[in-house]
Amino acid sequence: MFDSLSIPDLVNDIRSLSAECVALKRVLRVPWIRPMGAEQRLHARLSRRLTELFILRAWLRGKLHVTSRPRGFGGDTWDPRAHALGVAERVAKDLSAGHAAAVREAS
C-alpha cells in the first residue's frame, strides 16, 4: 500500500499545508473586526489534515506521531500503533487516489 506513495509529494503537501496554517493563524491572532468562524473552521480542518500527514510520515519512518489517546476517544483501550496504521493507510489511499486523478487531468 505504501510502495506507490511519493515521499517528495508527501513532504511538499506537508510544507504547503504548514505554510497555509501559519498564514491563517496570523489572521486569527489579530483583534477581530469581523466574524471569523469560517477561518477558525478552516484552520481546524487544515490542522487535522496536517496531523494526518505527520502520522503517515512518521509511520513510513517506523515511528509514531501520536502516542497518547486523542481527546474524545470513546473506549477503554487505545492502541497507538493500530491508530497510526489505520490513519496512515487511509491517508496513503487518499494521496494515491489524488495523484492518479492529477495524472489523468494532466494527460
Backbone torsions as a table, in degrees:
resi	resn	phi	psi	omega
1	MET	NA	-38.1	-175.7
2	PHE	-90.4	-6.0	-176.8
3	ASP	-67.4	-33.9	-176.4
4	SER	-86.5	2.0	-176.5
5	LEU	-79.9	134.4	178.5
6	SER	-92.5	111.4	-179.3
7	ILE	-62.9	-44.2	178.1
8	PRO	-59.7	-37.3	176.6
9	ASP	-65.5	-40.5	178.2
10	LEU	-62.4	-45.4	179.7
11	VAL	-63.8	-40.5	177.8
12	ASN	-64.3	-39.9	176.3
13	ASP	-61.5	-43.0	179.0
14	ILE	-62.5	-45.5	-179.9
15	ARG	-62.5	-45.2	-177.2
16	SER	-68.7	-40.5	177.3
17	LEU	-66.0	-37.3	177.5
18	SER	-62.2	-44.8	178.9
19	ALA	-63.0	-40.7	178.9
20	GLU	-65.0	-40.6	178.3
21	CYS	-63.8	-43.0	-179.7
22	VAL	-63.6	-44.5	179.6
23	ALA	-62.9	-42.3	180.0
24	LEU	-67.7	-37.0	179.3
25	LYS	-66.3	-34.4	175.5
26	ARG	-60.2	-41.4	178.8
27	VAL	-65.5	-39.6	-176.4
28	LEU	-76.6	-18.2	-177.6
29	ARG	-82.6	-18.8	-179.5
30	VAL	-81.6	160.2	176.4
31	PRO	-57.8	135.3	-176.1
32	TRP	-81.0	132.8	176.3
33	ILE	-115.5	3.9	178.6
34	ARG	-153.2	166.5	176.5
35	PRO	-61.9	134.6	-175.5
36	MET	-120.7	18.5	-178.0
37	GLY	-59.3	-40.1	-179.0
38	ALA	-64.0	-41.6	179.1
39	GLU	-66.2	-38.5	178.0
40	GLN	-63.9	-43.9	179.3
41	ARG	-64.8	-41.5	178.1
42	LEU	-62.0	-44.1	179.5
43	HIS	-61.6	-40.6	178.1
44	ALA	-63.5	-42.6	178.9
45	ARG	-64.9	-43.7	-180.0
46	LEU	-64.3	-41.9	179.6
47	SER	-63.8	-40.9	178.6
48	ARG	-64.1	-44.2	179.3
49	ARG	-64.2	-40.5	178.5
50	LEU	-62.5	-41.0	176.8
51	THR	-61.7	-41.0	177.7
52	GLU	-62.5	-40.8	178.2
53	LEU	-66.5	-37.8	176.3
54	PHE	-64.5	-38.7	177.8
55	ILE	-61.9	-45.3	178.6
56	LEU	-62.4	-46.8	-179.1
57	ARG	-61.4	-43.3	178.4
58	ALA	-63.5	-42.9	-179.6
59	TRP	-60.3	-41.5	179.7
60	LEU	-64.9	-25.1	178.7
61	ARG	-93.9	3.2	179.0
62	GLY	79.7	22.7	-178.2
63	LYS	-123.7	174.4	176.8
64	LEU	-117.9	132.6	176.4
65	HIS	-86.1	-40.0	179.6
66	VAL	-109.9	118.1	-177.2
67	THR	-113.7	-10.3	177.9
68	SER	-116.7	157.4	-176.6
69	ARG	-60.3	130.3	178.3
70	PRO	-64.8	148.9	175.4
71	ARG	-59.9	141.2	177.6
72	GLY	80.4	5.6	178.4
73	PHE	-68.6	124.7	-179.7
74	GLY	-95.0	113.2	179.5
75	GLY	146.4	162.2	-177.6
76	ASP	-86.9	-35.5	-176.9
77	THR	-113.7	144.2	178.5
78	TRP	-140.9	126.3	-179.3
79	ASP	-107.5	112.1	-177.5
80	PRO	-61.7	-34.5	-179.9
81	ARG	-69.8	-41.5	178.3
82	ALA	-65.8	-39.7	177.8
83	HIS	-62.0	-48.0	-178.6
84	ALA	-62.5	-42.6	179.6
85	LEU	-63.1	-44.0	179.3
86	GLY	-61.7	-45.8	179.2
87	VAL	-66.0	-44.9	-178.1
88	ALA	-60.9	-42.8	178.7
89	GLU	-63.6	-43.8	-179.0
90	ARG	-65.0	-44.7	-178.0
91	VAL	-68.3	-40.6	177.9
92	ALA	-61.8	-40.3	178.0
93	LYS	-63.8	-44.2	177.8
94	ASP	-61.0	-43.9	-178.7
95	LEU	-66.6	-40.9	179.0
96	SER	-64.1	-42.0	178.5
97	ALA	-65.6	-40.7	178.3
98	GLY	-65.5	-37.9	178.4
99	HIS	-67.4	-41.3	178.6
100	ALA	-62.7	-39.6	178.6
101	ALA	-67.3	-37.5	179.5
102	ALA	-66.9	-37.6	177.7
103	VAL	-66.0	-41.3	178.7
104	ARG	-63.6	-40.3	-179.3
105	GLU	-67.2	-34.4	-178.8
106	ALA	-72.7	-22.2	-177.5
107	SER	-76.4	NA	NA
